[in-house]
Amino acid sequence: MLTINNNYWKKRNVVEVNYAAWDFILGKCALPEVYRNVYNAFPDKDHVGMYLGPKPILILRNLEDIQSVLLNDFQSFHSRGYFVNSKEVLADNLLLISDYCRWKLIRQKMSPVFTISKIKSMYQTIYRCASDLKEYVRDKNVRKDPLRFLDKYNFVAIGMAIFGLDFSTSNTIETSIVDTACSSANCQLVFTLKMLINNTFPKLFNFFNMNTFGDHKDLIMKIMKQVLNERRKMPGKRHDYIDMCLEIQKEETILDKTTGFELRTTDEFIATQAFSLFFAGVETSGTTLNFTLLELANNESVLEKVHKEIDEAFANRDHLTYQDIEDLVYLDQVLNESLRKYPPIGSMQRVATQDTILPSNLRIEEGTVVIVPIYGLHMDNKYFENPDIFDPDRFSPDNKAEIQKYSYIPFGEGNRICIGKERIIVL
């Protein structure tokens, strides 16, 4: 593959490949699979160099390097490295922000909505959505497109529990706005291609005035502004995301006293963060549930064990509490194994914001893109014996403690770990 920086890695005594990206470009496999294939091809190396277009990137294989990038040397790798069109409001959100001061301030303000106590307060709403989903599945033919109805469930659960949306129907899953929103959110292929152009050819992305989330702007802005306006008129509090936003908006700006960075708390700012949470939560949670159901259907012994645990939890009762869900140990193992075998986010990238040195003693120049190959790590026989086999017992209380740190990171790790980790587990 032609590259501007041909032999960039060879000159630094790093093994490199020049062919791998074509498998993605030609549609043979997803990008995380490309990284997994390169990861597997060099089992004795700490890292492997490759290219996406003109850009050299480094695939990390050493767990100490990965820990350094995600946590220990975070100051050098805080940026995800995605270009943001200055005219696009929704892209400059919590998921993609490269500006460290901006990211830090927003993260501090958004995190409180995902505390365990807040999740517990949302439980009854989530339970209602799950009950509606049960009725929806019973009445509709969902076999042709199970991922579709799981996306709808996640949209409703997130919308009602976190944002306080009131769909005001007998069954929350059967709401027209849910169909519209899920159609907008279900565009992973288009999003992936846009992000590839964004990451590889940012000048081209800017020249054509491309928008990563352009099709969603009007819908998200309309919903969030309407919700904010309605909630300002309502007495009392629900202690959800919207309440937190209204508290933040009591002051026109928010300030990080340690850095002096300041942001205006406009409705657009709030809507942008809301979109970030929706986009990150709906499809990833739906994908996890879909693959979990698929594995249960193909593993009768696992399915029977899950059924038995749930039946015992329902013994002499028709409603489970939050603590009952917490006590479903084997179900938690099943979800963890599904996230291992089918991580919704199969890879992460970071960009060096300054020159630094990895623990493996490789010097990294400012601007270098490094890849954490999550899918490759999860399917590495060195960390998970017989990785192609679906085995929830890997995550039993005894075995879980033996899993090497940073070899299992479905939610990422370090300072930019998924903000909704606890919520995803509950859903």
N, C-alpha and C positions, 0 to 999 in steps of 0.2 A: 504494500500500500504506500502510495506516495505521501511523504511528509516533509514539511519544511525543516523539521528538526531530525532528519534521518540520522540514525546511529547515536542519538542523544544519550541513550542508556548504555550502549556499548562503550562509549567514551568514558563512562563512569563505572565501568566494570560490573554492570548489572545485566543479567541475561535479559534479552528482549525478544518479542515476537512482533511480526509485521503483518500478520494475516488475520488475526482473531476478529477484528471489528467487522470484517466482511460478512461473517456469519449473522451478525445483527442487521447490518445494512440490507442484506439480501433476504431477510426474513426467516432465516433458518432457526434462530432461537432468540430468546430475550436477552437483554444486556447482562442481567445477573448470571445467566447461563454461560455467556461468553467469559465473564470473569471467573466463573467456577471452572470452566474448561482450562483456562490458562493457569489457574491456581493448581489444578490437578496435574498439569503437565510437568511441573517442576517441584516435586515433593521435598527436595533437599535444599531449596532456596528460601531465603527470608523474604524476598520480594522479586517481582517480575515486572519489567517494563514493557509497555505496549503503546499504541497510538490510536487516538480517535481523531480522524482528519489530521490537521497540522499539529495537534496538541499531544505531547508526551504525557502519559499517565503512569503511575506506579501502583501495582497491585500488592497489597501487604499480605504476608503469610505469617509473620512472626507476631505472636500474641503480645509480646512486650512492646513492639512497635505500635500495634493497634491501641493498646492501653495508653501509650504516650500521646498518640494523635487525638484520641477521644477524651482524655482526662489530664494526664500529667503535664503535657505540653500544650494544653488547650489554647493558651495565648497565641501560639504559633499556628494553630489549625482551627480557629473558631469559625472560619468562613466556609460555607458550602460551595461558594464559587460560581453561583448562577447569576447571569446578567439580568437586570431588571429594567425594563423599559420605563423611562421616567414618566411617560404618559399613562402608564397602567397602574391603577390604584390597588387592585386586588393582589398583584404579585408581590408587593413589598410588605409581606406579612411574616408572621412568626416562623413559618416553615422555611422561607428562602432568604431571610435577612442576612446580609453579609456584614453590615455595619455593627461592630461589636457593642458599642455603647447603646445603640438603638435596640439591638436584640436583648441585651442584659436588662434594660429597663422594662421592656414589654414582657419578658419572661417573668420578672419579679411580680408584675401586676396581674398576669394571667394565671399563674400557678395556683393561687389560693382556691380557685373553683374546683380543683381536683384533689383536695384533701380527703382523707378517709371519712371524716365526719360529713363532708358535703356529699360524698358518694352515698353514704347511708341515708341521707335525707332525700336523695333522688330515688331510692329503691322502690317505693310504692308506685311511682310513675313508670319506671322500667317494667315492673311486674305487670302493670295494666297493659303495656304495649305487648309484652310476651303473651298475655292471655288473648289479646286481640289477634296476634299472629296465629295462635292455635286455631281460633275460629276461622280465620282467613284461609289457612291451609286446608281445613276441613271442608270448606265450601267451594274452593277454587281448584282448578287443575294447575298445579304449580310444577309438575314434573318436567315440563318442557324447558323451563327457565328458572331453576331454583335460586340462582344468584340474584335474579331480579327481585324476588319477594324478600330475600334477606337484606338487600340494599334498602328496600322500602321500610323494613322493620328498623334498621339501624338509623335511617333518616328520622323516623318518627321518635324513636327512643332518645336520640341526641336532641332533637328539636324540643321535645316536651320536658325532658329531665334537666338539660343544661340551659336551654334558652327560654324555657317557660312558654313555648308556643302552645296554643290551645286550638286543636283541630276540630273540636266541636262536632264530632260525628259519632254514630253508634259504634263504629269500628274505625280506630285511628289509621289502620293500614289502608283503608279504602277512602283516601282523600285525594282529590284532584291535584292539589298543590304538590303532594308527594310524588305523583307520577311525573309532573313537570320538572320538579327539582332533581329527581333521580335520573331523568333523561339527560339533564344538563351535567350531572356529576359523572355519569357513566360514559366517559370518553377517554379512557386510559391510554389507548393507542395514540390518539391525537395529541394528548398531553405529553406522552413519552417522546414523540417525534419533535414536538416543539422544544422540549427540554434538551434534546440532542443537538438541535440547531443552536439553541441558546448557549449551550455549554461549549460547542465546538467552533461555531462561527458567530460570535456575539455581534460583530460588525454587520454581518448579513441580517441577523435578527433585528437589529436597530434600523438598518437601511430600509427594510420592508415594513417597518413599524408594526412588527408582529406582537400579539398579545398572548401571553401564556394562558390567561383565564378570561379572555375577552368576552366569550359567550355567556359567562355567568354573572357579569357585573350587574346588569340591570335587575335581575331576579334577586340576587342576594341583597343589594342595596335597598330594594323595595321592601323586602320582608323585614330586614333588620330595622329600618327607619320606622316602619309601621309598628313593630313590636315595641320599640323604645318609646314612641309617642303614646301608645296605649298604656304601657306600664307606668309612665309618669303620672297618669290620671288615676291609677288604682291605689286604694289604701293598703297598708300593710306590706309585708315582704314575703318573698318566696325563698330567699337565701340561695338563689341560683346565679348563673352567669350574668343575666340581665341586671339583677340587683347590684352585683359587683360593678358592672359597667356604669350604672347610674350613680353609684357612690364615687367612682373615679371622675365622672363628669361634673360633680359638684364643684370641682376646681377646673378651670379652663385648661390647665397644663399639669403634667406630672413631671417630677424631677428626680433624677438620680443624684443624691448629694455627694456620692463618692467620685463621680465623673463630671458632674455639672451638666449632664445631657438632659435636655428638656423636650417634651412632646405635647402638642395640642390634642385634647381629647374630643375630637369632632365625631359626629355620627359616622363619617366615612372611616375613621380610624377604628371605631368599634366594629363596624361591619366587616372591615378587612380581617380582623382577628377572628370574628365569628366564622367567616368563610374558611379560614385556615383550619379551624377545628372541624368543620363539616367535611372539608375535602380530605383531611387526614383520617377522619374517623369512619365515614360511611363505607367506602369501598374496601378499606383494609379489614374492618371488622366483618363485612359480608364475605370477603374472600376466605377469611379464617374459618368462619362457620361453614361455608360451602365445602372446603376441603376436609373439615372435621367430619361432617355428615358423610362425605364420600368414603373416608377411611372406616367409619363405623359400619357402613353398608358392606364393606369388603372384608371386615374382620369380625366375624360372628362372636368369637369369645370376648373380644373387647366390648362389643355392643351389649352382650349379656351382662357383663360386669358393671357397665354404666347403668343399665336398666335396674339392676339389683340395688345399686347404691341409691338411685333416685327413688325407687319404690320404698326403700326403707326410710328415706327422709320423709316421704308422704304418709307413712304409716299413722293412722288415726288422726289425720289432718288433711285439709284441702288447700292449705296456703302455706308457703314457705317464707320464713323470715330471712333477713340479710345474713344472720348468723348460720342459718341452715345451709345457705348457699356456700358460705365460707367453709363449712364442714364437709363439703363434697370433695374429698381429697382425690379420689380416682378421676372424677370429671376434670379436675384441675390438671392432673397428669396428662389426660387425653388432649386437652387444649394446648398444653406446653409442647407435647410431641408433635401436634399439628403445626404449631408455629416453628418448630425445628425443621420439619420436613418441607413445609411450604411457607417460608417467611414472606409475609405480604410485601415487605420492602427487602428485596434480595441483595441490595448493595447500598453503600453510602459513599459519598465523596466529600473530601475536604480539600481546601486549598491552603498552602502555606502562605501566611501573611508576613513572614519574615524568614530569613535564612535560619536553619536549625539543623540539628543532628539527631537521627533516630537512635534508639538504644542498640540497634544492630550495627551502629557506627557508619551509617550511610548519611552523607551530607545532602540536605534538601535545600534547594534554592527557593527564594521567595517566588510565589506564583505557580509552584509545582502542584499538580493535582494528584492526590493519593486516594486509592480506592480501598474501602473495607469490604471484602467479598463475603457478606453474611451467608449467602447460599452456599458458597464454597466451604466456609467454616462448619456450617451445620451438617454438611454431607461428607465431612472428612472422617475417614475410618480411624484416624489417630485419636479423635476426640469422641466419636460415637461409633461403636462397633456395629457392623452391618447397617450402615446408615439408611439404606433403601427400605429396610423393614420398619413398619410402624409399630413401635414398642413403647407404650406409655410408662412402663415400669422404669424406664431410664430416669423418670422424674419422680420416683417414689421418694419419700422422706429420707431414706438411707442413701439412695443412689444420687439424688440431686446434689448432695454436698460434695460428691466426687467430681462433678463437672468442672472442667477448668474454666476459670474466669476469663471472659472475653471470647470463649469459643462458642457461646450461645448468647446471641444478642438480637433477638427479634424486634426489640423496641429501641435498638441502638444502645448506647451506654455513655457514661460521662456527663458533662454539663449540658449537652444537647439531647439527652435521652428523651424519648417520646413523652410529651407533657401529659398525655391521656392514658398512660400505662395502666393505672388502677381502673380507670373507666372501662377500658377495652376488656379487661379480665372479667369485670362484672357483667358487661353485655354478653 
